[in-house]
């Protein structure tokens, strides 16, 4: 079982290596692939030093699975080329809404993986969508969800390394009372929030907001109505979501809590006291998606509010991709 990571030097690429090690993922050979400027760079993994190789020169027939974490432009051009020789698990947004390509969160819709042979490409869902559907799945199975309203508080790592660096640089400038100019953000991100992720659409929503609705429908149920507002916040790692859910069945906070306590990949930490909830700081580096602040919505029948937090680089990207590979190996390929 030979594997490759395309985009090995990026945020998600480095997290993929962490996850492979923590989950004891078995492979024979590992190939680390990146852009030409990173060729020859040395990366140590499991006490072995690897040299980064270039994408244009790599023969994907050498590997059984290729993890792509290099963005949509690279995925659009190179994933179909690689898929002629191997199975691609892609972290970009490019293939997610392609009807022939499965969009998978293993705890939610692992059965969709049987469609991988259509194109030999499997799409990893959007980071904010993954943690949401993890929490929604068991609730939908038991009570049937009618409508979801979600507001996200998304960390800068979701945009990439340059954005993380800029948050650090801007924060120093603000504290030193110096002028701040934004390079990668539409406005100042340090000590600020920006209600704008991805590009704007004709209806006034952003593509990030559209993705959450469209992907939830594809992964979970096309009949679920979802409205999202996605906001970038000055947090390095970890996405948070304030979620309001209206159900078709009669529910209350107690029933919801009992259901979520059994949810795969989730952990309920919900105490009505100071600090009795999870924030992005605690979720960073953790494989678990945390659910807190579960309470009845007093303004709407059969509705509840909750707070969902997860490490966007792990379950939101690298961990989900490796979990896809594990299911793929166990059920569909030898």
Backbone as numpy.savetxt, mean C-alpha at the origin, in Angstrom:
# Nx Ny Nz CAx CAy CAz Cx Cy Cz
13.87 -21.41 -7.20 13.02 -20.22 -7.20 13.90 -18.98 -7.20
14.17 -18.45 -8.38 14.93 -17.22 -8.52 13.98 -16.04 -8.58
14.35 -14.94 -7.93 13.49 -13.76 -7.93 14.30 -12.51 -8.25
13.59 -11.47 -8.67 14.23 -10.18 -8.97 13.41 -9.06 -8.36
14.08 -7.97 -8.00 13.43 -6.76 -7.52 13.82 -5.62 -8.45
12.86 -5.08 -9.15 13.10 -3.93 -10.02 12.77 -2.68 -9.22
13.76 -1.78 -9.10 13.62 -0.63 -8.22 14.16 -0.94 -6.84
15.20 -1.74 -6.81 15.74 -2.27 -5.55 16.33 -1.20 -4.63
16.68 -0.05 -5.18 17.31 0.99 -4.36 16.31 2.01 -3.82
15.03 1.89 -4.20 14.01 2.83 -3.75 13.42 2.45 -2.40
12.46 3.26 -1.93 11.82 3.02 -0.63 11.22 1.63 -0.54
10.38 1.28 -1.52 9.69 -0.01 -1.47 10.65 -1.15 -1.77
11.59 -0.92 -2.66 12.59 -1.96 -2.96 13.37 -2.38 -1.73
13.77 -1.41 -0.93 14.51 -1.71 0.29 13.63 -2.40 1.31
12.36 -2.01 1.36 11.42 -2.67 2.27 11.13 -4.10 1.82
11.13 -4.33 0.52 10.95 -5.69 0.02 12.03 -6.62 0.56
13.26 -6.13 0.57 14.36 -6.94 1.11 14.13 -7.23 2.60
13.67 -6.23 3.35 13.38 -6.44 4.78 12.32 -7.51 4.97
11.27 -7.44 4.17 10.16 -8.38 4.30 10.59 -9.79 3.90
11.34 -9.90 2.83 11.83 -11.21 2.40 12.62 -11.89 3.52
13.42 -11.07 4.24 14.22 -11.62 5.33 13.35 -11.99 6.53
12.43 -11.09 6.91 11.62 -11.35 8.09 10.67 -12.52 7.90
10.17 -12.70 6.67 9.24 -13.79 6.41 9.96 -15.07 6.00
11.30 -15.01 5.97 12.09 -16.19 5.59 11.68 -16.72 4.22
11.45 -15.83 3.30 11.04 -16.20 1.94 12.16 -16.99 1.28
11.83 -18.17 0.81 12.85 -19.05 0.23 13.07 -18.76 -1.25
14.32 -18.56 -1.61 14.67 -18.36 -3.02 16.06 -18.92 -3.26
16.36 -19.16 -4.52 17.69 -19.69 -4.88 18.65 -18.56 -5.22
18.21 -17.68 -6.14 19.03 -16.55 -6.55 18.20 -15.27 -6.49
18.88 -14.18 -6.15 18.23 -12.88 -6.06 18.95 -11.90 -6.97
18.18 -11.19 -7.79 18.75 -10.17 -8.68 18.16 -8.82 -8.31
19.03 -7.85 -8.06 18.61 -6.50 -7.71 18.80 -5.59 -8.92
17.72 -4.98 -9.35 17.70 -4.23 -10.61 17.28 -2.79 -10.33
17.94 -1.86 -11.01 17.60 -0.45 -10.82 17.97 0.33 -12.08
17.83 1.64 -12.01 18.15 2.49 -13.15 19.65 2.50 -13.41
20.03 3.01 -14.56 21.44 3.01 -14.97 22.35 3.72 -13.96
21.81 4.77 -13.32 22.64 5.53 -12.38 22.98 4.73 -11.12
22.22 3.65 -10.87 22.47 2.82 -9.68 23.22 1.53 -9.99
23.50 1.29 -11.28 24.19 0.06 -11.66 25.56 -0.01 -10.98
25.84 -1.16 -10.40 27.11 -1.36 -9.71 27.06 -1.05 -8.24
25.98 -0.42 -7.79 25.83 -0.12 -6.37 25.76 -1.43 -5.60
26.36 -1.46 -4.42 26.40 -2.69 -3.61 25.33 -2.65 -2.53
24.60 -3.75 -2.39 23.58 -3.89 -1.36 23.81 -5.21 -0.63
23.91 -5.15 0.68 24.12 -6.36 1.48 22.79 -6.88 1.98
22.56 -8.17 1.75 21.32 -8.82 2.16 21.63 -10.23 2.62
21.25 -10.55 3.84 21.51 -11.85 4.43 23.00 -12.23 4.35
23.83 -11.27 4.75 25.28 -11.46 4.81 25.92 -11.72 3.45
25.21 -11.38 2.39 25.77 -11.50 1.05 25.67 -10.16 0.35
26.70 -9.79 -0.38 26.70 -8.51 -1.08 26.31 -8.71 -2.54
25.31 -7.92 -2.95 24.81 -7.99 -4.33 25.17 -6.71 -5.08
25.46 -6.84 -6.36 25.69 -5.69 -7.21 24.41 -5.39 -8.00
23.98 -4.16 -7.96 22.78 -3.77 -8.69 23.05 -3.83 -10.19
22.12 -4.42 -10.93 22.27 -4.53 -12.39 21.24 -3.65 -13.07
21.49 -3.35 -14.35 20.61 -2.46 -15.11 19.40 -3.18 -15.67
18.30 -2.46 -15.76 17.05 -3.03 -16.24 17.12 -3.42 -17.71
17.70 -2.57 -18.52 17.71 -2.80 -19.97 18.52 -4.01 -20.37
19.46 -4.43 -19.53 20.33 -5.57 -19.86 19.89 -6.88 -19.22
18.83 -6.85 -18.39 18.49 -8.05 -17.63 17.59 -8.99 -18.41
17.88 -10.29 -18.31 17.08 -11.34 -18.94 16.12 -11.91 -17.88
14.86 -11.59 -18.01 13.87 -12.02 -17.00 13.58 -13.51 -17.05
14.10 -14.20 -18.04 13.96 -15.66 -18.07 14.73 -16.31 -16.92
15.61 -15.55 -16.29 16.41 -16.07 -15.17 15.59 -16.24 -13.89
14.41 -15.58 -13.82 13.67 -15.58 -12.56 12.24 -16.09 -12.75
11.69 -16.60 -11.65 10.30 -17.07 -11.65 9.33 -15.95 -11.31
9.76 -15.05 -10.42 8.93 -13.92 -10.01 9.77 -12.65 -10.02
9.20 -11.58 -10.57 9.86 -10.28 -10.56 8.97 -9.27 -9.84
9.49 -8.70 -8.75 8.78 -7.64 -8.04 9.14 -6.30 -8.68
8.14 -5.57 -9.16 8.38 -4.25 -9.74 7.98 -3.19 -8.73
8.92 -2.32 -8.37 8.63 -1.22 -7.44 9.36 0.03 -7.91
9.21 0.32 -9.21 9.95 1.43 -9.81 9.03 2.49 -10.42
7.74 2.43 -10.11 6.81 3.45 -10.61 6.12 3.06 -11.90
5.13 3.87 -12.27 4.25 3.56 -13.39 4.94 3.64 -14.75
5.83 4.59 -14.91 6.50 4.75 -16.22 7.32 3.51 -16.55
8.09 3.04 -15.58 8.88 1.83 -15.77 7.98 0.61 -15.95
6.95 0.53 -15.13 6.04 -0.61 -15.20 5.36 -0.70 -16.56
4.89 0.44 -17.06 4.19 0.44 -18.35 5.07 -0.10 -19.47
6.33 0.28 -19.46 7.23 -0.16 -20.53 7.78 -1.56 -20.30
8.22 -1.84 -19.07 9.02 -3.04 -18.85 8.26 -4.24 -18.29
7.17 -4.01 -17.57 6.44 -5.16 -17.00 5.90 -6.11 -18.08
5.30 -5.61 -19.17 4.85 -6.53 -20.22 6.00 -7.29 -20.88
7.15 -6.64 -20.98 8.33 -7.31 -21.54 8.77 -8.44 -20.61
8.85 -8.12 -19.31 9.25 -9.12 -18.33 8.23 -10.25 -18.24
6.95 -9.91 -18.37 5.88 -10.90 -18.21 5.87 -11.95 -19.31
6.58 -11.71 -20.37 6.70 -12.74 -21.42 7.60 -13.89 -20.96
8.38 -13.63 -19.89 9.34 -14.63 -19.43 9.17 -14.99 -17.95
8.43 -14.21 -17.21 8.30 -14.44 -15.77 6.96 -13.91 -15.28
6.69 -14.05 -13.98 5.47 -13.50 -13.37 5.84 -12.18 -12.68
5.11 -11.14 -13.01 5.38 -9.81 -12.46 4.38 -9.48 -11.37
4.88 -9.03 -10.22 4.04 -8.46 -9.17 4.39 -6.98 -9.11
3.46 -6.14 -9.55 3.76 -4.73 -9.75 3.15 -3.85 -8.67
3.97 -2.96 -8.12 3.52 -2.05 -7.06 2.99 -0.72 -7.57
3.09 -0.46 -8.85 2.65 0.83 -9.38 1.13 0.84 -9.58
0.61 1.98 -9.97 -0.83 2.13 -10.22 -1.21 1.74 -11.65
-0.24 1.45 -12.49 -0.50 1.37 -13.93 -1.49 0.27 -14.32
-1.39 -0.92 -13.71 -2.20 -2.06 -14.15 -3.43 -2.33 -13.28
-3.63 -1.55 -12.24 -4.62 -1.91 -11.22 -6.05 -2.05 -11.76
-6.44 -1.18 -12.66 -7.82 -1.22 -13.12 -7.98 -1.96 -14.45
-6.93 -2.61 -14.91 -7.02 -3.47 -16.09 -7.86 -4.69 -15.74
-8.94 -4.91 -16.47 -9.88 -5.98 -16.14 -9.25 -7.38 -16.23
-8.19 -7.51 -17.02 -7.56 -8.81 -17.20 -6.49 -9.11 -16.15
-6.16 -8.09 -15.35 -5.07 -8.23 -14.37 -5.64 -8.22 -12.96
-5.35 -9.25 -12.16 -5.87 -9.30 -10.79 -5.25 -8.22 -9.90
-6.10 -7.61 -9.10 -5.69 -6.61 -8.10 -5.91 -7.26 -6.75
-4.82 -7.53 -6.01 -4.92 -8.50 -4.92 -4.44 -7.96 -3.57
-5.26 -8.20 -2.56 -4.87 -8.11 -1.15 -5.16 -9.50 -0.59
-4.14 -10.31 -0.32 -4.35 -11.74 -0.03 -5.39 -12.06 1.03
-5.47 -11.28 2.10 -6.46 -11.56 3.14 -7.89 -11.29 2.67
-8.02 -10.55 1.58 -9.33 -10.11 1.11 -9.82 -10.89 -0.12
-8.97 -11.02 -1.14 -9.42 -11.64 -2.39 -8.32 -12.49 -3.04
-7.72 -13.37 -2.24 -6.64 -14.23 -2.75 -7.07 -15.06 -3.96
-8.37 -15.38 -4.03 -8.87 -16.21 -5.14 -8.68 -15.54 -6.49
-8.53 -14.21 -6.51 -8.33 -13.49 -7.78 -7.00 -13.83 -8.42
-6.07 -14.40 -7.64 -4.75 -14.75 -8.19 -4.82 -15.78 -9.31
-5.90 -16.53 -9.37 -6.01 -17.54 -10.43 -6.03 -16.89 -11.82
-6.29 -15.59 -11.86 -6.33 -14.88 -13.13 -4.96 -14.40 -13.59
-3.92 -14.70 -12.81 -2.60 -14.15 -13.15 -2.12 -14.56 -14.53
-2.55 -15.72 -15.00 -2.09 -16.23 -16.30 -2.59 -15.40 -17.48
-3.59 -14.54 -17.25 -4.09 -13.70 -18.34 -2.97 -12.88 -18.98
-2.16 -12.25 -18.11 -1.08 -11.39 -18.59 0.26 -11.69 -17.92
0.26 -12.64 -16.96 1.44 -12.89 -16.14 1.84 -11.67 -15.30
0.83 -10.83 -15.02 1.05 -9.64 -14.19 -0.01 -9.62 -13.08
0.44 -9.31 -11.87 -0.46 -9.15 -10.72 -0.23 -7.74 -10.17
-1.32 -7.03 -9.93 -1.20 -5.65 -9.43 -1.35 -5.61 -7.91
-0.46 -4.85 -7.29 -0.56 -4.56 -5.86 -1.46 -3.33 -5.71
-2.38 -3.36 -4.81 -3.31 -2.24 -4.64 -2.61 -1.01 -4.07
-3.30 0.12 -4.14 -2.80 1.36 -3.58 -2.65 1.22 -2.06
-1.63 1.86 -1.51 -1.33 1.70 -0.08 -2.51 2.09 0.81
-3.18 3.18 0.48 -4.31 3.62 1.30 -5.51 2.68 1.14
-5.64 2.07 -0.03 -6.74 1.13 -0.25 -6.51 -0.17 0.52
-5.27 -0.65 0.54 -4.98 -1.94 1.17 -5.41 -1.95 2.63
-4.97 -0.97 3.41 -5.31 -0.98 4.83 -6.81 -0.79 5.04
-7.46 -0.06 4.13 -8.90 0.12 4.25 -9.65 -1.18 4.01
-9.37 -1.87 2.91 -10.12 -3.10 2.60 -9.83 -4.22 3.59
-8.64 -4.21 4.21 -8.34 -5.18 5.26 -9.38 -5.07 6.39
-9.70 -3.83 6.75 -10.67 -3.60 7.82 -12.10 -3.79 7.33
-12.36 -3.46 6.07 -13.72 -3.56 5.55 -14.16 -4.99 5.27
-13.25 -5.84 4.84 -13.59 -7.19 4.40 -14.43 -7.98 5.42
-13.94 -8.18 6.66 -14.74 -8.97 7.61 -16.07 -8.30 7.97
-16.09 -6.97 7.96 -17.32 -6.25 8.26 -18.34 -6.42 7.14
-17.85 -6.39 5.92 -18.75 -6.57 4.77 -19.30 -7.99 4.73
-18.46 -8.95 5.05 -18.90 -10.35 5.05 -20.03 -10.57 6.05
-19.93 -9.91 7.20 -20.90 -10.16 8.27 -22.11 -9.23 8.24
-21.90 -7.95 7.89 -22.98 -6.98 8.02 -23.40 -6.31 6.71
-22.65 -6.47 5.65 -22.89 -5.87 4.35 -22.80 -4.33 4.39
-21.75 -3.84 3.79 -21.48 -2.40 3.77 -22.28 -1.73 2.66
-22.90 -0.61 3.01 -23.65 0.18 2.04 -22.82 1.35 1.52
-22.19 2.06 2.45 -21.47 3.29 2.07 -20.27 3.51 2.98
-19.20 4.04 2.41 -17.99 4.37 3.16 -17.58 5.81 2.85
-17.29 6.56 3.89 -16.69 7.89 3.74 -15.36 7.87 4.48
-14.27 8.10 3.75 -12.94 7.99 4.34 -12.12 9.25 4.08
-11.45 9.71 5.12 -10.47 10.80 4.99 -9.12 10.22 5.36
-8.13 10.43 4.49 -6.82 9.85 4.74 -5.83 10.91 5.20
-4.84 10.44 5.96 -3.74 11.28 6.44 -2.48 10.53 6.04
-1.98 10.81 4.82 -0.97 9.97 4.20 0.44 10.54 4.34
1.37 9.69 4.75 2.75 10.11 4.99 3.48 10.40 3.69
4.56 11.13 3.80 5.31 11.55 2.62 6.08 10.39 1.97
6.34 9.32 2.72 7.05 8.17 2.13 6.25 7.53 1.01
4.93 7.76 1.01 4.10 7.24 -0.07 4.42 7.87 -1.40
5.07 9.02 -1.37 5.44 9.71 -2.61 6.86 9.41 -3.04
7.71 8.92 -2.11 9.08 8.56 -2.49 10.15 9.17 -1.60
11.38 8.75 -1.86 12.52 9.19 -1.05 12.74 10.70 -1.12
12.58 11.29 -2.31 12.80 12.73 -2.45 11.84 13.54 -1.59
10.62 13.04 -1.45 9.63 13.73 -0.64 9.96 13.63 0.85
10.50 12.49 1.26 10.92 12.34 2.65 12.06 13.30 2.96
13.00 13.39 2.03 14.12 14.30 2.21 13.65 15.74 2.28
12.68 16.08 1.44 12.19 17.46 1.44 11.48 17.82 2.74
10.71 16.87 3.31 10.07 17.14 4.59 11.12 17.43 5.65
12.18 16.66 5.67 13.24 16.88 6.64 13.88 18.25 6.44
14.19 18.58 5.18 14.85 19.84 4.88 13.94 21.03 5.21
12.66 20.93 4.84 11.73 22.02 5.12 11.54 22.23 6.62
11.49 21.14 7.36 11.30 21.24 8.81 12.46 22.01 9.45
13.67 21.72 9.01 14.85 22.43 9.53 14.78 23.92 9.20
14.34 24.23 7.97 14.25 25.64 7.56 13.21 26.38 8.38
12.06 25.75 8.61 11.01 26.39 9.39 11.49 26.66 10.82
12.14 25.67 11.42 12.63 25.82 12.80 13.73 26.88 12.89
14.47 27.05 11.78 15.51 28.09 11.74 14.96 29.43 11.27
13.61 29.47 11.09 12.93 30.71 10.67 13.45 31.21 9.32
13.70 30.27 8.41 14.12 30.62 7.07 13.00 30.38 6.07
13.12 30.97 4.91 12.10 30.86 3.88 12.07 29.43 3.32
10.84 28.94 3.10 10.67 27.58 2.58 10.10 27.65 1.16
10.70 26.89 0.26 10.14 26.73 -1.09 9.99 25.24 -1.36
8.92 24.87 -2.05 8.62 23.46 -2.28 9.11 23.00 -3.65
9.78 21.85 -3.65 10.28 21.27 -4.90 9.39 20.12 -5.38
8.98 19.27 -4.46 8.23 18.07 -4.83 6.76 18.12 -4.42
6.41 19.11 -3.60 5.03 19.26 -3.14 4.42 20.51 -3.75
3.08 20.56 -3.81 2.41 21.74 -4.36 2.41 22.91 -3.39
2.58 22.61 -2.10 2.70 23.64 -1.08 3.69 23.16 -0.02
4.01 24.03 0.92 4.88 23.64 2.03 4.27 22.44 2.75
5.08 21.41 3.01 4.60 20.22 3.73 4.99 20.26 5.20
6.10 20.88 5.52 6.53 20.93 6.92 5.53 21.72 7.76
5.07 21.12 8.87 4.12 21.76 9.78 2.85 22.22 9.05
2.46 21.42 8.06 1.31 21.78 7.23 0.64 20.50 6.75
-0.54 20.60 6.17 -1.18 19.46 5.51 -1.64 19.92 4.13
-1.62 18.99 3.17 -1.94 19.33 1.78 -3.07 18.42 1.29
-4.26 18.97 1.03 -5.40 18.14 0.59 -5.34 17.83 -0.90
-4.23 17.25 -1.33 -4.02 17.04 -2.76 -2.96 15.94 -2.94
-3.40 14.77 -3.40 -2.48 13.67 -3.73 -2.81 13.17 -5.12
-1.81 13.13 -5.98 -1.97 12.79 -7.40 -2.64 13.96 -8.12
-2.99 13.75 -9.38 -3.51 14.84 -10.21 -5.02 15.02 -10.03
-5.51 16.21 -10.40 -6.94 16.49 -10.30 -7.68 15.92 -11.50
-8.94 15.53 -11.25 -9.81 15.01 -12.29 -10.91 16.04 -12.59
-11.69 15.79 -13.63 -12.70 16.75 -14.07 -13.75 17.06 -13.01
-14.07 16.08 -12.16 -15.12 16.30 -11.16 -14.61 16.98 -9.90
-13.32 17.35 -9.89 -12.75 18.04 -8.74 -12.05 17.14 -7.76
-12.26 15.84 -7.86 -11.54 14.89 -7.00 -10.15 14.65 -7.56
-9.30 14.02 -6.75 -7.96 13.68 -7.23 -7.93 12.20 -7.61
-6.92 11.81 -8.36 -6.81 10.41 -8.78 -6.62 9.49 -7.58
-5.97 9.97 -6.52 -5.81 9.16 -5.32 -7.17 8.84 -4.70
-8.05 9.83 -4.70 -9.40 9.64 -4.17 -10.20 8.69 -5.06
-10.06 8.88 -6.36 -10.73 7.99 -7.32 -10.22 6.56 -7.17
-8.89 6.42 -6.99 -8.31 5.08 -6.86 -8.90 4.32 -5.68
-9.08 5.02 -4.55 -9.61 4.35 -3.37 -11.00 3.78 -3.64
-11.83 4.55 -4.34 -13.18 4.09 -4.65 -13.16 2.95 -5.67
-12.43 3.17 -6.76 -12.41 2.18 -7.85 -11.77 0.87 -7.41
-10.67 0.95 -6.66 -9.97 -0.27 -6.23 -10.78 -1.04 -5.19
-11.44 -0.33 -4.28 -12.28 -1.01 -3.28 -13.40 -1.79 -3.97
-13.98 -1.20 -4.99 -15.02 -1.88 -5.75 -14.48 -3.12 -6.44
-13.29 -3.02 -7.04 -12.72 -4.16 -7.76 -12.30 -5.27 -6.80
-11.72 -4.91 -5.67 -11.21 -5.90 -4.72 -12.33 -6.52 -3.89
-13.25 -5.68 -3.44 -14.22 -6.13 -2.43 -15.63 -6.33 -2.97
-16.22 -5.27 -3.53 -17.60 -5.38 -4.00 -17.94 -4.14 -4.83
-18.36 -4.32 -6.08 -18.68 -3.16 -6.93 -19.89 -2.37 -6.46
-20.65 -2.92 -5.54 -21.86 -2.23 -5.06 -21.60 -1.29 -3.89
-20.38 -1.33 -3.34 -20.05 -0.42 -2.24 -19.85 1.00 -2.78
-20.52 1.95 -2.15 -20.34 3.36 -2.51 -19.30 3.95 -1.58
-18.30 4.63 -2.14 -17.19 5.16 -1.32 -16.85 6.58 -1.75
-16.70 7.44 -0.77 -16.25 8.81 -0.99 -14.98 9.04 -0.18
-13.94 9.59 -0.82 -12.65 9.76 -0.15 -12.14 11.19 -0.28
-11.45 11.63 0.75 -10.66 12.86 0.71 -9.25 12.48 1.17
-8.28 12.66 0.29 -6.91 12.21 0.57 -5.99 13.39 0.83
-5.29 13.32 1.96 -4.48 14.45 2.43 -3.06 13.99 2.74
-2.08 14.76 2.28 -0.68 14.49 2.61 -0.35 15.24 3.89
0.27 14.53 4.84 0.60 15.11 6.14 2.10 14.99 6.41
2.64 15.83 7.30 4.08 15.81 7.56 4.50 14.68 8.49
4.27 13.47 8.05 4.66 12.24 8.74 5.56 11.47 7.79
6.65 10.90 8.29 7.58 10.20 7.41 7.02 8.86 6.92
6.53 8.03 7.84 6.04 6.70 7.47 4.75 6.40 8.23
3.77 5.84 7.55 2.53 5.42 8.18 1.34 6.24 7.72
0.37 5.56 7.11 -0.87 6.22 6.69 -1.96 6.01 7.74
-2.76 7.03 7.95 -3.90 6.94 8.86 -5.18 7.26 8.09
-6.29 6.68 8.56 -7.57 6.91 7.88 -8.69 7.04 8.91
-9.49 8.06 8.75 -10.72 8.21 9.51 -11.84 7.66 8.64
-12.53 6.63 9.13 -13.47 5.89 8.28 -14.86 5.89 8.90
-15.84 6.30 8.12 -17.25 6.21 8.52 -17.92 5.20 7.60
-18.59 4.20 8.21 -19.20 3.11 7.44 -20.68 3.00 7.77
-21.50 2.96 6.72 -22.93 2.71 6.88 -23.23 1.29 6.39
-23.94 0.53 7.20 -24.22 -0.87 6.90 -25.68 -1.09 6.52
-25.92 -2.19 5.82 -27.29 -2.60 5.49 -27.94 -3.31 6.67
-27.13 -3.96 7.50 -27.64 -4.69 8.66 -27.54 -3.83 9.91
-28.23 -4.27 10.95 -28.18 -3.56 12.22 -26.84 -3.83 12.90
-26.15 -2.78 13.28 -24.83 -2.92 13.90 -24.70 -1.97 15.08
-23.67 -2.23 15.88 -23.26 -1.28 16.91 -21.77 -1.46 17.11
-21.16 -0.57 17.85 -19.71 -0.58 18.03 -19.22 -1.89 18.64
-19.98 -2.46 19.54 -19.58 -3.71 20.19 -19.48 -4.84 19.16
-20.48 -4.97 18.30 -20.46 -6.01 17.27 -19.30 -5.80 16.30
-19.07 -4.55 15.94 -17.98 -4.23 15.01 -16.64 -4.60 15.63
-16.45 -4.25 16.88 -15.19 -4.55 17.56 -14.96 -6.06 17.64
-15.98 -6.80 17.98 -15.85 -8.26 18.07 -15.49 -8.87 16.71
-16.05 -8.33 15.65 -15.76 -8.82 14.31 -14.32 -8.51 13.92
-13.88 -7.28 14.16 -12.54 -6.86 13.77 -11.44 -7.53 14.58
-11.75 -7.94 15.80 -10.75 -8.63 16.63 -10.33 -9.97 16.03
-11.13 -10.49 15.10 -10.80 -11.75 14.43 -10.28 -11.54 13.01
-10.15 -10.29 12.58 -9.80 -9.98 11.19 -8.34 -10.30 10.89
-8.05 -11.09 9.85 -6.66 -11.39 9.47 -5.88 -10.13 9.13
-4.67 -10.03 9.66 -3.80 -8.90 9.36 -4.10 -7.64 10.14
-5.14 -7.69 10.99 -5.54 -6.51 11.76 -5.38 -6.75 13.26
-5.27 -5.65 13.98 -5.25 -5.72 15.44 -6.02 -4.53 15.99
-6.96 -4.82 16.86 -7.74 -3.76 17.49 -7.03 -3.28 18.75
-6.71 -2.00 18.78 -6.18 -1.34 19.99 -7.09 -0.15 20.23
-8.06 -0.31 21.11 -9.13 0.67 21.21 -9.58 0.82 22.66
-8.88 1.67 23.38 -9.23 1.96 24.77 -9.61 3.43 24.89
-10.68 3.70 25.56 -11.15 5.08 25.70 -10.41 5.78 26.84
-9.12 5.97 26.62 -8.28 6.67 27.59 -7.13 7.32 26.83
-6.40 8.18 27.49 -5.26 8.85 26.86 -4.29 7.81 26.31
-3.99 7.89 25.02 -3.03 6.97 24.41 -3.58 5.60 24.10
-4.87 5.40 24.25 -5.44 4.08 24.01 -5.78 3.82 22.56
-4.93 4.25 21.68 -5.13 4.14 20.23 -3.76 4.12 19.57
-3.72 3.81 18.29 -2.45 3.70 17.57 -2.28 4.88 16.62
-1.07 5.39 16.56 -0.71 6.47 15.64 0.36 5.95 14.66
0.68 6.70 13.62 1.67 6.23 12.65 3.02 5.88 13.25
3.42 6.58 14.29 4.72 6.29 14.93 4.78 4.86 15.43
3.69 4.38 16.04 3.69 3.01 16.55 3.56 1.98 15.43
2.94 2.35 14.33 2.73 1.39 13.25 3.97 1.20 12.38
4.88 2.16 12.40 6.06 2.10 11.54 6.91 0.87 11.84
7.17 0.08 10.80 7.96 -1.12 10.96 7.17 -2.35 11.35
5.85 -2.20 11.48 4.99 -3.30 11.92 4.19 -3.84 10.75
4.02 -5.16 10.71 3.25 -5.80 9.64 1.74 -5.66 9.83
1.31 -5.29 11.03 -0.11 -5.28 11.37 -0.77 -3.96 10.97
-2.03 -4.05 10.56 -2.86 -2.86 10.37 -3.70 -2.68 11.64
-3.60 -1.51 12.24 -4.24 -1.26 13.53 -5.57 -0.53 13.37
-6.51 -0.90 14.23 -7.83 -0.26 14.21 -8.14 0.26 15.62
-8.48 1.54 15.69 -8.78 2.19 16.97 -10.02 3.06 16.82
-10.41 3.69 17.93 -11.51 4.68 17.97 -12.80 4.15 17.35
-13.13 2.90 17.60 -14.38 2.32 17.09 -15.54 2.86 17.93
-16.51 3.48 17.26 -17.63 4.06 18.01 -18.84 4.22 17.09
-20.00 4.23 17.71 -21.24 4.42 16.95 -21.31 5.84 16.39
-21.85 5.95 15.19 -22.15 7.26 14.61 -23.55 7.65 15.09
-23.62 8.61 15.97 -24.89 9.00 16.58 -25.82 9.73 15.61
-25.31 10.10 14.44 -26.12 10.88 13.48 -26.73 10.03 12.38
-26.32 8.76 12.29 -26.74 7.93 11.17 -27.01 6.51 11.65
-28.15 5.96 11.31 -28.52 4.61 11.71 -27.59 3.58 11.09
-27.25 2.54 11.86 -26.41 1.43 11.39 -25.07 1.91 10.83
-24.47 2.85 11.52 -23.20 3.43 11.06 -22.21 3.52 12.21
-20.94 3.37 11.86 -19.88 3.49 12.88 -18.72 4.31 12.33
-17.89 4.80 13.24 -16.64 5.48 12.90 -15.48 4.65 13.43
-14.35 4.71 12.73 -13.14 4.05 13.25 -11.90 4.70 12.65
-10.77 4.36 13.23 -9.46 4.94 12.87 -8.56 3.78 12.47
-7.99 3.84 11.26 -7.17 2.74 10.73 -5.77 3.25 10.41
-4.74 2.57 10.93 -3.36 3.00 10.75 -2.49 1.83 10.31
-1.60 2.08 9.35 -0.72 1.01 8.86 0.55 1.61 8.28
1.62 0.82 8.28 2.87 1.21 7.64 2.69 1.08 6.14
2.64 2.20 5.43 2.35 2.20 4.00 3.43 1.56 3.15
4.66 1.48 3.67 5.73 0.84 2.91 5.74 -0.67 3.11
5.07 -1.13 4.16 5.02 -2.57 4.44 3.71 -3.15 3.92
2.66 -3.19 4.74 1.40 -3.75 4.24 0.89 -2.97 3.04
1.19 -1.69 3.00 0.76 -0.87 1.87 1.53 -1.10 0.60
2.59 -1.89 0.64 3.40 -2.11 -0.56 4.18 -3.43 -0.49
5.34 -3.39 0.19 6.28 -4.52 0.14 5.71 -5.79 0.75
5.13 -5.70 1.94 4.59 -6.89 2.59 3.48 -7.51 1.76
2.58 -6.68 1.26 1.47 -7.21 0.45 2.00 -7.94 -0.79
3.05 -7.38 -1.40 3.63 -8.01 -2.60 4.22 -9.38 -2.28
4.94 -9.48 -1.18 5.54 -10.76 -0.80 4.46 -11.77 -0.39
3.42 -11.29 0.27 2.31 -12.18 0.60 1.63 -12.71 -0.65
1.51 -11.87 -1.66 0.98 -12.32 -2.95 1.86 -13.43 -3.52
3.18 -13.22 -3.47 4.11 -14.23 -3.98 3.98 -15.55 -3.22
3.82 -15.46 -1.92 3.67 -16.68 -1.11 2.44 -17.49 -1.49
1.31 -16.81 -1.66 0.08 -17.49 -2.06 0.23 -18.06 -3.46
0.86 -17.29 -4.32 1.09 -17.71 -5.71 1.89 -19.00 -5.76
2.94 -19.07 -4.96 3.80 -20.25 -4.93 3.07 -21.47 -4.35
2.34 -21.23 -3.26 1.68 -22.35 -2.59 0.52 -22.94 -3.39
-0.20 -22.06 -4.12 -1.43 -22.51 -4.76 -1.37 -22.65 -6.28
-0.47 -21.89 -6.91 -0.57 -21.81 -8.36 0.69 -22.18 -9.14
1.85 -22.06 -8.52 3.07 -22.43 -9.24 3.94 -23.32 -8.34
4.73 -24.14 -8.93 5.59 -25.04 -8.15 6.99 -24.49 -8.11
